[in-house]
Amino acid sequence: MDSQEPLLTIETTGHLATVTLNRPNSFNALSEALLISLQQTLTDIADNDAIHVVILAANGRAFCAGHDLKEMRNPKESTPDLDYYRSLFARCGNVMKTIASMQQPVIAKVQGMATAAGCQLVGTCDLAVASDNATFAVSGINVGLFCSTPAVALSRNVSRKRAFEMLATGDFISASQAADWGLINRAVPAEDLDKATNELAQNLLKKSAVALRTGKQMFYRQLEQGLSGAYDYAGEVMACNMMADDTVAGIDAFIQKKTATWKHR
């Protein structure tokens, strides 16, 4: 199927876009071609003001098994090429940075195993809903490779000791543990995954796209600052947000006990 079907699909319904990884026979491993396709798709969505929320999903038993290890080794046979690996991990990193920087909130819909760079993908998304039989690991250590790039996303979601234990042991954690540790927002019965993910997306779609766009950018930028700088920056963003038409409409509607109608759709 991987050679005949598209590497990913995109479906747009109103202001919601669903991007679905489509290498089920390879557990949706992030081949170079899939990374390139995902990068282009996300870049196109990021520039599309008509899309307000994105769901990242996958076909098959696994959400994503990380990098395609066979592809990583086969082209180079027994002679590793440092520049090749630098380029590969930079390409993957660019996909992750695009998710964080794009204006739309991105929800990971995790229906199965998410390992290594697949776990990184979950951690990078702004929100994540998983079926209760999904599992998560950063298992590169088991093949002699410390999951250094997945560690970036993982350590920004879960506590240091839990993150390092996952990285150093490669052990899987359950969906309930992932929710408890903060890697995902919630775990739901498998039969409820579509409904729960869509309900979260629809909740966001009811909000002002201007506020969500402003808030996502602010949220990640302030995390990288010291306390004083973060408050200065957040205060400036909030003041500017107050000048937006949507904010004026929203506050007036609240005062008048009406439902807000957002001007920027």
C-alpha positions in Angstrom: 0.0 0.0 0.0 2.8 2.4 0.9 4.1 2.5 -2.8 0.6 3.0 -4.3 -1.3 5.2 -1.9 -0.4 8.8 -1.0 2.0 9.1 2.0 -0.5 11.3 3.7 -4.0 12.7 3.1 -5.6 16.0 4.0 -9.3 16.6 4.5 -10.8 20.0 5.1 -14.2 20.5 6.6 -15.1 24.1 7.2 -12.2 25.6 9.3 -10.9 22.2 10.3 -8.1 20.4 8.5 -7.3 16.7 9.2 -3.9 15.5 8.1 -3.5 11.7 8.2 -0.2 9.8 8.0 -0.7 6.9 5.5 2.1 4.4 5.7 0.2 1.8 7.7 2.3 -1.2 6.4 5.4 0.6 7.8 3.7 1.7 11.0 3.7 5.3 9.6 7.5 5.5 10.0 8.8 8.9 9.1 10.6 8.2 5.8 12.4 11.1 4.1 9.5 11.3 1.6 6.9 11.4 4.3 8.9 14.1 6.2 9.1 16.2 3.0 5.4 15.7 2.3 4.4 16.5 5.9 6.6 19.6 5.9 5.0 21.0 2.7 1.5 20.2 3.9 1.9 21.8 7.3 3.6 24.9 5.7 0.6 25.3 3.3 -1.8 25.0 6.2 0.1 27.5 8.3 -0.3 30.1 5.6 -4.0 29.4 5.2 -6.1 31.8 7.3 -9.2 29.9 6.5 -8.0 26.9 8.5 -8.3 27.5 12.3 -7.6 24.0 13.8 -5.6 21.0 12.6 -5.9 17.3 13.6 -2.9 15.1 13.0 -4.0 11.5 12.7 -2.7 8.2 11.2 -4.0 5.1 9.5 -3.3 1.6 10.7 -2.3 0.0 13.9 0.4 2.5 14.8 0.3 6.3 15.0 4.0 6.6 14.2 7.0 4.3 14.8 9.5 7.1 14.5 12.2 7.3 11.8 12.4 4.6 9.1 15.5 2.7 10.4 15.7 0.5 7.3 15.8 3.6 5.1 18.4 5.2 7.4 20.8 2.2 7.0 20.1 0.8 3.5 21.3 3.8 1.4 24.6 3.9 3.2 25.1 0.2 3.7 27.8 -0.3 6.4 29.3 3.2 6.1 27.5 5.9 8.1 27.5 9.3 6.5 27.5 12.1 9.1 26.1 14.7 6.7 23.3 12.5 5.6 22.2 12.0 9.2 22.6 15.7 10.0 20.3 16.5 7.1 17.8 13.8 8.1 17.4 15.0 11.7 17.4 18.6 10.7 14.5 17.9 8.3 12.6 16.1 11.1 13.3 19.0 13.5 12.0 21.5 10.9 8.7 19.6 10.8 8.5 19.8 14.6 9.3 23.5 14.6 6.7 24.1 12.0 4.0 22.5 14.2 5.0 24.8 17.1 5.2 27.9 15.0 2.1 27.6 12.8 -0.8 29.8 13.8 -3.3 26.9 14.2 -3.6 24.6 17.3 -2.6 21.1 16.2 -4.3 18.1 17.9 -2.6 14.7 17.8 -5.2 11.9 17.4 -3.3 8.8 18.6 -4.9 5.5 17.8 -1.9 3.2 18.4 1.8 3.0 19.2 3.9 6.2 19.1 7.6 5.5 19.5 10.8 7.6 19.2 10.1 10.4 16.7 6.5 9.3 16.7 6.4 10.1 20.4 8.2 13.3 19.6 5.4 14.1 17.2 2.8 13.7 19.9 4.8 15.8 22.3 5.2 18.5 19.7 1.5 18.9 19.0 -0.3 21.5 21.1 -2.9 19.0 22.3 -3.2 15.2 22.1 -6.1 12.7 22.5 -5.3 9.0 22.5 -7.2 5.7 22.6 -6.8 3.9 25.9 -4.8 1.1 24.2 -2.2 3.4 22.7 1.3 3.1 24.0 4.3 5.5 24.0 8.0 5.1 24.1 11.3 6.7 23.1 13.0 3.4 22.4 16.1 4.3 20.4 18.2 3.3 23.4 17.3 -0.3 22.6 19.2 -0.1 19.3 22.1 1.9 20.7 20.7 5.3 19.8 19.7 7.8 22.4 16.6 9.6 21.3 18.1 13.1 21.5 15.7 14.9 19.3 12.6 13.3 20.8 14.0 14.3 24.1 13.4 17.9 23.2 9.6 17.5 23.0 9.4 14.9 25.7 11.2 17.0 28.3 8.9 19.9 27.5 5.9 17.8 28.4 6.7 15.6 31.3 8.9 16.0 34.4 12.7 15.6 34.0 13.0 12.3 35.9 10.1 10.7 34.0 11.5 11.9 30.7 14.9 10.6 31.4 13.7 7.3 32.6 11.8 6.9 29.3 14.8 7.9 27.4 17.3 5.8 29.3 15.2 2.6 29.5 13.2 2.7 26.3 10.2 1.3 28.2 6.7 1.8 27.0 4.1 3.7 29.0 0.4 3.3 28.7 -2.1 5.9 27.5 -3.3 6.4 31.1 0.3 7.0 32.2 0.8 9.4 29.3 -2.2 11.4 30.4 -1.1 11.4 34.0 2.4 12.5 33.1 1.2 15.2 30.8 2.3 13.8 27.4 -1.3 13.7 26.2 -4.4 15.5 27.4 -6.6 12.5 27.8 -7.0 8.8 27.0 -10.4 7.6 25.9 -11.9 4.2 24.9 -10.8 3.3 21.4 -14.4 3.5 20.1 -14.7 7.1 21.4 -11.4 8.4 19.9 -13.0 10.0 16.9 -15.8 11.6 19.0 -13.4 12.9 21.7 -10.9 14.4 19.2 -13.7 16.0 17.2 -15.3 17.5 20.3 -12.0 19.1 21.3 -11.5 20.5 17.8 -15.1 21.8 17.7 -14.5 23.5 21.1 -11.5 25.3 19.7 -13.4 26.2 16.5 -16.0 28.1 18.6 -13.3 30.4 19.9 -11.9 33.5 18.2 -9.3 32.5 15.6 -7.5 35.7 16.4 -7.3 34.9 20.1 -6.1 31.4 19.4 -3.4 32.5 16.9 -2.2 35.2 19.3 -2.3 32.8 22.3 -0.4 30.0 20.6 2.5 32.3 19.6 2.6 33.9 23.0 2.4 30.6 24.9 5.6 29.1 23.4 7.6 32.3 23.3 7.0 33.1 27.0 8.1 29.6 28.0 11.6 30.4 26.8 11.9 33.6 28.8 12.6 34.5 32.4 9.8 35.5 34.7 10.2 39.2 34.3 10.6 39.1 30.6 7.7 36.7 30.2 5.3 39.1 32.0 6.6 42.1 30.0 6.0 40.2 26.8 2.7 38.7 27.8 1.4 42.1 28.9 2.3 43.7 25.6 0.6 40.8 23.7 -2.5 41.1 25.8 -2.7 44.8 25.3 -2.5 44.4 21.5 -5.0 41.6 21.7 -7.5 44.0 23.4 -7.4 46.1 20.2 -8.6 43.3 18.0 -12.2 43.5 16.6 -12.9 40.0 17.9 -12.0 41.0 21.4 -14.2 44.1 21.3 -17.1 42.0 20.0 -16.5 39.3 22.5 -16.4 41.6 25.6 -19.4 43.6 24.4 -21.4 40.3 23.9 -20.4 39.2 27.4 -21.6 42.4 28.9 -24.8 42.2 26.9 -25.3 38.5 27.8 -25.2 37.5 24.2 -23.3 35.0 22.1 -20.3 36.5 20.4 -20.1 36.6 16.7 -16.4 36.6 15.6 -15.6 39.0 12.8 -12.6 37.1 11.5 -13.7 33.8 10.2 
